[in-house]
Amino acid sequence: MYPILFSIDGVNLYTHGLLMVIGIGLGSLILYSIAKRKGYETKFLFDLIIYSVLGGLIGSRILYLLLYFNQFANWKEMLFIWYGGLVSYGGIIGGFLVVWAVLAYRKKPILEWFDMGIVGFMVGWGIGRVGCLLAGDSLGLISSSRIAIWGRIPTQLFESIWSIVVALICFWLLGRKEKFNLPDGFIFGVGLASYALGRFVVDFCRDDAPLFWIFKAGQIGSLVIFLLLAFILIVTVKRLKRKEF
């Protein structure tokens, strides 16, 4: 594992942090490119990305505090985010809620931006998960199999690959949105539901204690998100078919 890429005069450059920055940067460029090509106004994108990152950090920390409240001796420790303690789904929810609020405030077509944004988001997420692997975070089960890396199943790498696959699926759908007559927000729903389903499967190999029966906390969150979005998508498709007849 390589949690620290290198050090200069005692200042460490952390691999996970670097890859997160690269992921955010690349994901933002992808969103900018798609929006620009489709003729959307992009001057506010920098602010949108900054606010979404802050919202993601706050959301991921809040969910961690709710799930693992007993780990902290006092309220001050709850603020020590540099010691770790972030939950990915809290970050996803927090980030997208902030994006929703910013787009609503600027009177932008929210669901259209979400359809474009899910492509860049999933690419950035996939790169960030490689950082988890190198940092030794979100560890997989101990294994001596051929697929093991550093003695563990590389669940972070599996999630990374799946995130890129989801991004490609969403990008393909985005290019055929008018052809398939897809409603605004549908591609976003497909992307997030697909990610949640993949995450649910991958987490069976993650080295976390079960929270309920054989399911871990991340799997329960994934299942809830997948079922909710699947229900919404199915209802949306049925309504579209009714309108066609």
Secondary structure, 3 states (H helix, E strand, C coil): CCCEEEEECCEEEEHHHHHHHHHHHHHHHHHHHHHHHCCCCCCCHHHHHHHHHHHHHHHHHHHHHHHCHHHCCCHHHHHCHHHCCCCHHHHHHHHHHHHHHHHHHCCCCHHHHHHHHHHHHHHHHHHHHHHHHHHCCCCECECCCCCCECCECCHHHHHHHHHHHHHHHHHHHHCCCCCCCCCCCHHHHHHHHHHHHHHHHHHHHECCCCCECCECHHHHHHHHHHHHHHHHHHHHHHHHHHHHC
